[in-house]
Amino acid sequence: MRIILILLFVFIPNITFAQIEELIENSYYTDSISTFYDSKNRESSDIHFLNRKFLKHYSIGFLPDSVGVIIIYTRFDKGFTMKYFRIKQLDIRCYSPESIKIDNISVNQNAIFNLEANGFYVHHSRFMNNVQIAKSKIKNLEINVSTFNNRFFYSGNTFRFLIVDRNKFVNNSFFFDAVLGNAFFLVNNDFNSDLRIANCQLPETFYFRSNRFKSDVYKIDLTKNKLDSIRHSNLNSYEKCKIFLDPLNASNVIVDSKSFIIGEDSTYSYEDMLTVYEKVLRTCRDLGMDESVEEFDTQYQIFKIRHKYGIFDDSIVWFQDYWWGYGYKRSNILQNIIYAFIASLVIFFIGYKKVFRAYSPNSDHDPETVIKECADSALERFKVVFFYTAMVFFSWKVEHARVDYRRYPWIALMIYTIYVIGLIHLAYLAAFVLAK
């Protein structure tokens, strides 16, 4: 039907708009907006809907360039579609339990949207001046393959899913005071100027991929946003936004560990994910974000451990956390040395007779004589066992020739185990001292 209307204009130049309206009214496009604007002054009249209600799906198409569309307090029960035209201005403030769709339109002046709808979809469109989406409640918002030549404002809105994909933003773009819902997809866009996302309620998942910016060093600061919405909805005061980055864009974003965790995307290779972590860490270090460096680096180390150690990854992760907090709690080493030494002392104190007979590090002392002296005095026993434990635990080597493997194999194994544990502690202690 649209093709027929175009042909009527092209090949029958004397046809009037009234005649075309009659054709429209007698066709399946009886809901066309053409019936609502003044046929006497077509080139200057705007289209106004005020407090209207449409029970069927409503479509608008093929309007003159000079027309503005203003739809205020109007309800579309079965949805609303605008496509295939170029107009002066656009102001839509309406409600629909279905979807509102804009496809292949061009707006020369400002475009304003204040909507409550199940979905709002903008495809293959061009906006020459400011675009504002404000105080809207939209479950699903999708903006694809469109161009914004001036400022794009998105403020005070609530939605569940937002997809901004394959668009071009020529001038500044702003997302302020918005509730970014469950998921926010910002992918495959061209930003030739500033993009600001601030004072927004962050989503559970944020996909930030394959975007192109005015320069390679340009960065978007996402640290000035909030988590109240998802923490309240999930009843978890520690909930954070999981952000998925790619190797290309990871250096173009500033995130902090208070609000974000890095999402591990299975579609990327292990090496790609290493690049993502390294770029995020480099940005945090350059900006002096020490707390974020620690938490993101910890997540980075856990990612590498789980890739490298397979079924043993949980044990290694636990050990690294307990032992020295992935290198950020080095004072734990001193605490662990004391605990390990005391545990070894207790073991040797209880089984001192077999221990002394299994291994005597000093050839000047007869084991039986030492055992007898320890049996006569608890204080003497403690002193001897203390120094014996220190000689084994803090020794760089064991005199293997003095270990009685044949008579006391299990005791010998225990002594070697304590010796190895002490050696590991000494190595970490040396690292701790050198780091200081």
Residue, then its C-alpha position, 0 to 999 in steps of 0.5 A: m500500500r505504501i508503494i502505491l501511495i508513492l507512485l500516486f504522488v510521482f505519476i499523478p501530479n494533480i491528485t489531491f490529498a483529499q483523494i489520497e485520504e479517501l483511498i487510505e480510508n477505504s484500505y487496510y491502512t484506515d488507522s493512518i495518521s494521514t486522516f488527522y492533519d489539515s489538507k488545506n495547509r499540508e506543508s506546514s501543519d504539525i500532527h497533534f494527538l492529545n488524550r487519544k486512545f487507539l485500540k488497534h496497532y497504530s502506524i505512521g508513515f510517509l510524512p512531508d519533511s516540514v511536518g512535526v509529530i506531537i503525541i501527548y497523553t495518548r494510549f496505544d493498546k496494541g502498539f505504535t509504529m513510525k517509519y519511512f519518513r523525514i520530519k521536522q520535530l518529534d515529541i512523543r509522550c504516551y503509554s502502550p502495554e505493547s511496543i513502540k517502534i521507530d524505523n527508518i526516520s529522520v528528525n531535523q530538530n529535537a526529539i523528545f520521548n517520555l514513554e511507558a511501554n513494554g518495549f521501545y525500539v529505534h532502528h536505522s534512524r537519524f536525529m540531526n539535533n538533540v534527543q532526550i529520553a526522560k522519565s520513562k518506564i520501559k521494560n526493553l529499550e533497543i537502539n540500533v544502527s542509528t545516528f545522533n548528530n547532536r546531544f543524546f540525553y537519557s535521564g530519569n528512566t527505568f527499564r529492564f534491558l537496554i541495548v545500544d548497538r551499532n549506532k553513531f554518536v557525533n556529539n556528546s551523549f549523556f546517561f543521567d539519573a537512570v535505572l539501568g535495569n537488569a542488563f545494559f548492552l552498549v556494543n558496536n557504537d561510534f562515539n565521536s565525542d564525550l559519553r557520560i554515564a553518571n548517577c545511574q542505578l547500575p544493572e546486574t550485567f553491563y555489556f561494553r564491547s566493540n565500541r569506537f571512540k574519538s581517540d584510543v586514549y579516551k576513557i568513560d568514567l563509570t565510577k560515579n554510579k549507584l548500586d542501590s537498585i540491584r542490591h535492594s532487588n536481590l536482598n544483597s548489600y554486597e551485590k556488584c555490577k558484572i561488566f563484560l569488556d573486550p580486549l579492544n575497549a577494556s582500556n576505554v573504561i574506568v571501573d572501580s572494585k566497589s561497584f564492579i566485578i569483571g565478567e569472564d566471557s566464554t566467547y573470548s580466549y584465555e589470552d583475550m581475558l588476560t588482556v582485559y584484566e591487564k588493561v583494567l589494572r593498568t588504568c587503575r594503577d595510572l589513576g592511583m586506585d589502590e583498592s581497586v588494583e588489589e581487588f581486580d588483581t586478586q580476581y585476575q590471579i584467581f582467573k589464572i589459577r582456575h585455568k591452570y590447576g583444573i580440579f585443584d583450583d579450589s585448594i590453590v585459591w584457598f591457600q593463596d587467600y589464607w597464606w598471604g592474600y594473593g600477595y596483598k597481605r604479606s603480614n600473614i606470612l609472619q602469623n603463619i610462621i608462628y602458627a606452624f612453628i607452635a604446631s610443630l613444637v606441640i607434635f615434637f613435645i608429645g612424641y619427643k622420645k621417638v622423634f629424638r631417636a629417629y633424628s638427632p641433628n647434633s652428634d655431640h648429644d646422645p639421644e637416650t641421655v637427652i630423653k632421660e633428662c627430658a623425662d625428669s623435668a618438664l621445663e627441661r623437656f620444653k627447652v630441649v624440644f623448643f630448640y630441637t624444633a627450631m633446628v628442624f623448622f628453620s634449617w636449610k638442610v637435614e643431615h640425611a645420614r642421621v635419620d633412622y628410616r628403618r626403625y622409625p619410617w613414619i616419624a622420619l616422614m613427619i620430620y621431613t614434612i615439618y622441615v619442608i613446611g619450614l623451608i617454604h615459610l623461610a622462602y616466603l619470609a625472604a620474599f616478604v623481607l625483600a618486598k619491604 
